[in-house]
Amino acid sequence: MAYQTRHPAVHPTVIAWISIGSNLDLPVAQVRQALESLATVPESTLLWHSHLYQTAPVGGVPQPAFINAVARLQTALPDRDLLSHLQMLEAAAGRRRAVEIYWGPRVLDLD
């Protein structure tokens, strides 16, 4: 009897630019931890990231300034899987989407 070996489908890699932001719970530490966490995303390689920089919040309620960065990620993950993984990283940092104020402060935002 002959057996066929099935190989998982190989997804092409793409470049994903991830914006990172935080303005709660030690935002500099939150952004630095997010960068370290992005280096562990499955089927992905963190290729580069910007320096940290500060921006003023736009819209929403009065809130502290944001600490931001941008990361360049090479990934073979399908877009929905990458989004799910980014949202898991946000939740691990303490983000609770269900109780947030729209355009309000964020422990961590990964887009």
NUKE-644498 format. One record per residue (C-alpha): residue in three letters; residue number from 1; chain; x, y, z. Coordinates in Angstrom, 2 decimals, padded with zeros to 5 digits. Layout:
<recs>
<rec resn="Ala" resi="NUM" chain="A" x="X" y="Y" z="Z"/>
...
</recs>
This chain:
<recs>
<rec resn="Met" resi="1" chain="A" x="000.00" y="000.00" z="000.00"/>
<rec resn="Ala" resi="2" chain="A" x="001.39" y="003.39" z="-000.96"/>
<rec resn="Tyr" resi="3" chain="A" x="001.06" y="006.33" z="001.37"/>
<rec resn="Gln" resi="4" chain="A" x="000.96" y="009.92" z="000.28"/>
<rec resn="Thr" resi="5" chain="A" x="002.70" y="012.46" z="002.42"/>
<rec resn="Arg" resi="6" chain="A" x="000.70" y="015.63" z="002.89"/>
<rec resn="His" resi="7" chain="A" x="002.67" y="018.76" z="003.44"/>
<rec resn="Pro" resi="8" chain="A" x="001.00" y="021.77" z="005.01"/>
<rec resn="Ala" resi="9" chain="A" x="000.35" y="024.60" z="002.59"/>
<rec resn="Val" resi="10" chain="A" x="003.18" y="027.07" z="002.62"/>
<rec resn="His" resi="11" chain="A" x="001.95" y="030.63" z="002.83"/>
<rec resn="Pro" resi="12" chain="A" x="003.97" y="033.28" z="001.05"/>
<rec resn="Thr" resi="13" chain="A" x="005.57" y="035.78" z="003.36"/>
<rec resn="Val" resi="14" chain="A" x="004.47" y="039.38" z="003.36"/>
<rec resn="Ile" resi="15" chain="A" x="005.66" y="042.53" z="005.08"/>
<rec resn="Ala" resi="16" chain="A" x="003.32" y="043.86" z="007.76"/>
<rec resn="Trp" resi="17" chain="A" x="003.86" y="047.28" z="009.28"/>
<rec resn="Ile" resi="18" chain="A" x="002.61" y="047.30" z="012.87"/>
<rec resn="Ser" resi="19" chain="A" x="001.88" y="050.54" z="014.70"/>
<rec resn="Ile" resi="20" chain="A" x="002.39" y="050.37" z="018.44"/>
<rec resn="Gly" resi="21" chain="A" x="000.98" y="052.78" z="020.98"/>
<rec resn="Ser" resi="22" chain="A" x="000.42" y="053.14" z="024.71"/>
<rec resn="Asn" resi="23" chain="A" x="-000.49" y="055.93" z="027.08"/>
<rec resn="Leu" resi="24" chain="A" x="-001.30" y="053.99" z="030.27"/>
<rec resn="Asp" resi="25" chain="A" x="000.57" y="051.83" z="032.80"/>
<rec resn="Leu" resi="26" chain="A" x="004.17" y="052.87" z="032.03"/>
<rec resn="Pro" resi="27" chain="A" x="003.78" y="053.44" z="028.28"/>
<rec resn="Val" resi="28" chain="A" x="007.51" y="053.31" z="027.47"/>
<rec resn="Ala" resi="29" chain="A" x="007.76" y="049.88" z="029.11"/>
<rec resn="Gln" resi="30" chain="A" x="004.55" y="048.76" z="027.36"/>
<rec resn="Val" resi="31" chain="A" x="005.90" y="049.68" z="023.92"/>
<rec resn="Arg" resi="32" chain="A" x="009.30" y="048.08" z="024.60"/>
<rec resn="Gln" resi="33" chain="A" x="007.60" y="044.88" z="025.78"/>
<rec resn="Ala" resi="34" chain="A" x="005.39" y="044.89" z="022.68"/>
<rec resn="Leu" resi="35" chain="A" x="008.48" y="045.06" z="020.48"/>
<rec resn="Glu" resi="36" chain="A" x="009.98" y="042.08" z="022.31"/>
<rec resn="Ser" resi="37" chain="A" x="006.68" y="040.20" z="021.96"/>
<rec resn="Leu" resi="38" chain="A" x="006.49" y="040.89" z="018.22"/>
<rec resn="Ala" resi="39" chain="A" x="009.80" y="039.05" z="017.87"/>
<rec resn="Thr" resi="40" chain="A" x="008.00" y="035.90" z="019.08"/>
<rec resn="Val" resi="41" chain="A" x="005.06" y="035.93" z="016.65"/>
<rec resn="Pro" resi="42" chain="A" x="004.87" y="032.48" z="015.00"/>
<rec resn="Glu" resi="43" chain="A" x="005.90" y="032.19" z="011.35"/>
<rec resn="Ser" resi="44" chain="A" x="007.22" y="035.74" z="011.53"/>
<rec resn="Thr" resi="45" chain="A" x="010.44" y="037.70" z="011.81"/>
<rec resn="Leu" resi="46" chain="A" x="010.77" y="041.15" z="013.33"/>
<rec resn="Leu" resi="47" chain="A" x="012.94" y="042.90" z="010.74"/>
<rec resn="Trp" resi="48" chain="A" x="013.11" y="046.45" z="012.09"/>
<rec resn="His" resi="49" chain="A" x="011.50" y="048.94" z="014.42"/>
<rec resn="Ser" resi="50" chain="A" x="011.58" y="052.68" z="014.81"/>
<rec resn="His" resi="51" chain="A" x="012.72" y="054.62" z="017.81"/>
<rec resn="Leu" resi="52" chain="A" x="010.05" y="055.37" z="020.40"/>
<rec resn="Tyr" resi="53" chain="A" x="008.37" y="058.73" z="019.96"/>
<rec resn="Gln" resi="54" chain="A" x="005.63" y="060.73" z="021.67"/>
<rec resn="Thr" resi="55" chain="A" x="002.40" y="061.92" z="020.05"/>
<rec resn="Ala" resi="56" chain="A" x="-000.57" y="063.88" z="021.29"/>
<rec resn="Pro" resi="57" chain="A" x="-003.91" y="062.05" z="021.44"/>
<rec resn="Val" resi="58" chain="A" x="-006.44" y="062.98" z="018.75"/>
<rec resn="Gly" resi="59" chain="A" x="-010.16" y="063.05" z="019.48"/>
<rec resn="Gly" resi="60" chain="A" x="-011.81" y="061.28" z="022.35"/>
<rec resn="Val" resi="61" chain="A" x="-011.54" y="062.21" z="025.98"/>
<rec resn="Pro" resi="62" chain="A" x="-008.71" y="064.17" z="027.63"/>
<rec resn="Gln" resi="63" chain="A" x="-005.81" y="061.75" z="028.15"/>
<rec resn="Pro" resi="64" chain="A" x="-002.03" y="061.55" z="028.42"/>
<rec resn="Ala" resi="65" chain="A" x="000.27" y="061.65" z="025.39"/>
<rec resn="Phe" resi="66" chain="A" x="001.02" y="058.38" z="023.61"/>
<rec resn="Ile" resi="67" chain="A" x="004.35" y="056.64" z="023.29"/>
<rec resn="Asn" resi="68" chain="A" x="004.53" y="055.09" z="019.82"/>
<rec resn="Ala" resi="69" chain="A" x="006.74" y="053.01" z="017.57"/>
<rec resn="Val" resi="70" chain="A" x="006.43" y="051.24" z="014.23"/>
<rec resn="Ala" resi="71" chain="A" x="007.63" y="047.70" z="013.51"/>
<rec resn="Arg" resi="72" chain="A" x="008.33" y="045.91" z="010.23"/>
<rec resn="Leu" resi="73" chain="A" x="007.34" y="042.26" z="010.46"/>
<rec resn="Gln" resi="74" chain="A" x="007.85" y="039.59" z="007.81"/>
<rec resn="Thr" resi="75" chain="A" x="005.15" y="036.98" z="008.27"/>
<rec resn="Ala" resi="76" chain="A" x="003.63" y="033.92" z="006.66"/>
<rec resn="Leu" resi="77" chain="A" x="000.53" y="034.18" z="008.86"/>
<rec resn="Pro" resi="78" chain="A" x="-002.78" y="034.84" z="007.14"/>
<rec resn="Asp" resi="79" chain="A" x="-004.04" y="038.34" z="007.96"/>
<rec resn="Arg" resi="80" chain="A" x="-006.76" y="037.19" z="010.39"/>
<rec resn="Asp" resi="81" chain="A" x="-004.27" y="034.99" z="012.26"/>
<rec resn="Leu" resi="82" chain="A" x="-001.83" y="037.88" z="012.56"/>
<rec resn="Leu" resi="83" chain="A" x="-004.63" y="040.14" z="013.84"/>
<rec resn="Ser" resi="84" chain="A" x="-005.66" y="037.49" z="016.39"/>
<rec resn="His" resi="85" chain="A" x="-002.09" y="037.17" z="017.60"/>
<rec resn="Leu" resi="86" chain="A" x="-001.71" y="040.96" z="017.94"/>
<rec resn="Gln" resi="87" chain="A" x="-004.94" y="041.12" z="019.94"/>
<rec resn="Met" resi="88" chain="A" x="-003.67" y="038.33" z="022.21"/>
<rec resn="Leu" resi="89" chain="A" x="-000.53" y="040.41" z="022.86"/>
<rec resn="Glu" resi="90" chain="A" x="-002.73" y="043.42" z="023.70"/>
<rec resn="Ala" resi="91" chain="A" x="-004.80" y="041.33" z="026.12"/>
<rec resn="Ala" resi="92" chain="A" x="-001.66" y="039.93" z="027.75"/>
<rec resn="Ala" resi="93" chain="A" x="-000.57" y="043.54" z="028.37"/>
<rec resn="Gly" resi="94" chain="A" x="-003.88" y="044.26" z="030.10"/>
<rec resn="Arg" resi="95" chain="A" x="-006.00" y="045.73" z="027.32"/>
<rec resn="Arg" resi="96" chain="A" x="-009.72" y="045.16" z="027.87"/>
<rec resn="Arg" resi="97" chain="A" x="-011.54" y="046.16" z="024.70"/>
<rec resn="Ala" resi="98" chain="A" x="-014.99" y="045.55" z="026.20"/>
<rec resn="Val" resi="99" chain="A" x="-014.60" y="048.36" z="028.74"/>
<rec resn="Glu" resi="100" chain="A" x="-012.59" y="050.90" z="026.75"/>
<rec resn="Ile" resi="101" chain="A" x="-013.71" y="054.37" z="025.81"/>
<rec resn="Tyr" resi="102" chain="A" x="-013.78" y="054.90" z="022.04"/>
<rec resn="Trp" resi="103" chain="A" x="-010.64" y="056.87" z="021.11"/>
<rec resn="Gly" resi="104" chain="A" x="-009.72" y="056.77" z="024.78"/>
<rec resn="Pro" resi="105" chain="A" x="-006.52" y="055.83" z="026.58"/>
<rec resn="Arg" resi="106" chain="A" x="-004.88" y="052.48" z="025.86"/>
<rec resn="Val" resi="107" chain="A" x="-002.57" y="050.16" z="027.76"/>
<rec resn="Leu" resi="108" chain="A" x="-001.45" y="048.83" z="024.37"/>
<rec resn="Asp" resi="109" chain="A" x="-002.65" y="049.28" z="020.82"/>
<rec resn="Leu" resi="110" chain="A" x="-001.24" y="047.17" z="017.98"/>
<rec resn="Asp" resi="111" chain="A" x="-002.52" y="047.88" z="014.48"/>
</recs>
